[in-house]
């Protein structure tokens, strides 16, 4: 099987290339392909003739999406559409990475994990643009896997965000006397190494459709930060605050926990807890004390 990985230099793309090492992997970065230009996609795809395409490319700066809506939809929706069209023409499989932020807009009091069969209601431009991308993929590419995930952290760091939350909190924990972190946004942090391994399993199946894939268990950003600093042996105090005390351009869901429901139905949900995954990540990065 020949696999094209778009966004191969990102934290998920890097781990995908590692997880797929037994296959013929063609890693692509923004220098190799422009997903907003369908002719660029056709040229690259026709050159390599992949059996599977994995698209991890996205405009992921959630707050910037609010002030640059056109870019958000151009990359996250039209880019996804372009890839879906050309993948369908080749008859290949398509893996499209999406987000928990397509949920959370229906109510601040929602506390039940979302399954693949729940109706998305995004509350910010990023979520709306990613949902539009999902819709294009569903309608334009028959053999698709849409992977919704959340709170990604990986050894390579996010090229679009300049690192990841774990590394940011470790840096701030060393620089500051105190950290103030929101405690009313609940999600499931996910290690890209674990996500990549599961995607590598899925592409060898014909279980097409939407999948939720996150590490098990939930936490707030405050609880996540406490665990990060504790594993690193940092004693910096962490103070819980509300979302209202930390205003941002884009609203965030108060609860965006995803239920790996389809994986569970298929007997494939062996994702470990986020705490265990975080410890593994910290060990690999040399942060563990």
Residue pairs with C-beta under 8 A, 6 or more apart in sequence:
1 23
1 24
1 51
1 52
1 203
1 204
2 23
2 24
2 25
2 26
2 48
2 49
2 50
2 51
2 52
3 20
3 23
3 24
3 25
3 26
3 50
3 51
3 52
3 53
3 54
3 203
4 26
4 28
4 44
4 45
4 48
4 50
4 52
4 53
4 54
5 13
5 16
5 17
5 20
5 25
5 26
5 27
5 28
5 54
5 56
6 13
6 28
6 33
6 35
6 53
6 54
6 55
6 56
6 57
6 83
7 13
7 28
7 29
7 30
7 55
7 56
7 57
7 58
7 159
8 14
8 16
8 17
8 27
8 28
8 29
8 56
9 27
9 29
9 156
9 159
10 56
10 57
10 154
10 156
10 158
10 159
10 160
11 152
11 153
11 154
11 155
11 156
11 157
11 158
11 159
11 164
11 192
12 56
12 97
12 152
12 154
12 192
12 195
12 196
13 27
13 54
13 56
13 156
14 154
14 155
14 156
14 192
15 154
15 155
15 156
15 192
15 193
15 195
15 196
16 54
16 56
16 196
16 199
16 200
17 25
17 27
18 193
18 196
19 193
19 196
19 197
19 199
19 200
20 196
20 200
26 48
26 50
28 44
30 57
32 44
33 40
33 41
33 44
34 40
34 41
35 41
35 55
35 57
35 75
35 79
35 80
35 82
35 83
36 74
36 75
36 78
36 79
36 82
37 82
38 82
38 85
38 86
41 82
41 83
41 86
42 86
45 53
45 86
45 87
45 90
49 90
50 90
50 92
51 92
51 93
52 92
52 93
52 94
52 95
52 203
53 83
53 87
53 92
53 93
53 94
53 95
54 94
54 95
54 97
54 199
54 203
55 79
55 80
55 83
55 94
55 95
55 96
55 97
56 97
57 75
57 79
58 75
58 76
58 79
58 97
58 130
58 160
59 65
59 71
59 72
59 74
59 75
59 76
59 126
59 129
59 160
60 126
60 158
60 160
60 161
61 160
61 161
62 101
62 124
62 126
62 248
62 250
62 252
63 248
63 249
63 250
64 71
64 249
65 71
65 72
65 124
65 125
65 126
65 129
65 250
66 124
66 125
66 126
66 249
66 250
67 249
69 125
69 129
72 125
72 126
72 129
73 129
73 132
75 129
76 126
76 129
76 130
76 132
76 133
77 129
77 130
77 132
77 133
77 136
79 133
80 96
80 132
80 133
80 134
80 136
80 137
81 133
81 136
81 137
81 140
83 94
83 96
83 137
84 94
84 96
84 136
84 137
84 140
84 141
84 144
85 140
85 141
87 93
87 94
87 141
88 94
88 140
88 141
88 142
91 143
92 143
93 143
93 144
93 145
93 203
94 137
94 141
94 143
94 144
94 145
95 144
95 145
95 147
95 199
95 202
95 203
96 133
96 134
96 137
96 144
96 145
96 146
96 147
97 147
97 149
98 130
98 131
98 133
98 134
98 146
98 147
98 148
98 149
99 126
99 127
99 130
99 148
99 149
99 150
100 114
100 148
100 149
100 150
100 151
100 187
100 188
100 214
100 253
100 256
100 257
100 258
101 122
101 124
101 126
101 127
101 130
101 252
101 253
101 256
102 120
102 122
102 127
102 130
102 131
102 134
102 148
103 114
103 118
103 120
103 121
103 122
103 127
103 253
103 256
103 258
104 110
104 121
104 122
104 123
104 127
104 252
104 253
104 254
104 255
104 256
105 121
105 122
105 123
105 127
105 253
106 119
106 121
108 254
109 254
110 254
110 255
111 255
113 218
113 257
113 258
113 259
114 212
114 256
114 257
114 258
114 259
115 212
115 259
115 261
115 262
116 148
116 209
116 210
116 211
116 212
116 261
116 262
117 261
120 127
120 131
120 134
122 128
122 130
122 131
123 251
123 252
123 253
124 250
124 251
124 252
125 250
126 250
134 146
134 210
137 144
137 146
138 144
138 146
142 208
143 206
143 208
144 208
144 209
145 199
145 202
145 203
145 207
145 208
145 209
145 211
146 209
146 210
146 211
147 195
147 199
147 202
147 211
147 213
148 210
148 211
148 212
148 213
148 258
149 190
149 195
149 212
149 213
149 214
149 258
150 187
150 188
150 189
150 190
150 214
150 256
150 257
150 258
151 165
151 187
151 188
151 189
151 190
151 214
151 224
151 274
152 158
152 164
152 190
152 191
152 192
152 195
153 164
153 165
153 166
153 189
153 190
153 191
153 192
153 278
153 281
154 164
154 191
154 192
154 193
154 281
155 192
155 193
155 281
155 284
155 285
156 192
157 163
157 164
157 167
158 164
165 189
165 221
165 224
166 228
166 278
166 281
166 282
169 179
169 181
169 224
169 225
169 228
169 229
170 228
170 229
170 232
170 234
170 287
172 179
173 179
173 228
173 229
173 232
173 234
173 236
174 234
174 236
176 236
177 236
177 237
178 236
178 237
178 238
178 239
179 225
179 229
179 236
179 237
179 238
179 239
180 238
180 239
180 241
180 245
180 246
181 221
181 222
181 225
181 238
181 239
181 240
181 241
182 220
182 221
182 222
182 240
182 241
182 242
182 243
182 245
182 246
183 220
183 221
183 222
183 223
183 240
183 241
183 242
184 220
184 242
184 243
184 254
185 220
185 221
185 243
185 252
185 253
185 254
185 255
185 256
186 218
186 219
186 220
186 254
186 255
186 256
186 257
187 218
187 219
187 220
187 221
187 253
187 255
187 256
187 257
188 214
188 215
188 216
188 217
188 218
188 219
188 257
188 258
188 274
189 214
189 215
189 219
189 224
189 274
189 277
189 278
190 213
190 214
190 215
190 274
190 277
191 215
191 274
191 277
191 278
191 280
191 281
193 277
193 280
193 281
194 215
194 271
194 272
194 277
195 213
195 214
198 213
198 263
198 268
198 271
199 213
201 268
202 211
202 268
207 262
207 266
209 262
210 262
211 260
211 262
211 263
212 258
212 259
212 260
212 261
212 262
212 263
213 258
213 260
213 263
213 271
214 257
214 258
214 260
214 271
214 274
215 271
215 272
215 273
215 274
215 276
215 277
216 260
216 271
216 272
216 273
216 274
217 273
217 274
217 275
218 257
219 227
219 274
220 240
222 238
222 240
222 241
224 274
225 238
226 238
227 275
227 278
228 278
228 282
229 235
229 236
229 238
231 278
231 279
231 282
231 287
231 288
231 289
232 282
232 287
232 288
232 289
233 289
243 252
243 254
260 269
260 271
263 269
263 271
279 288
282 288
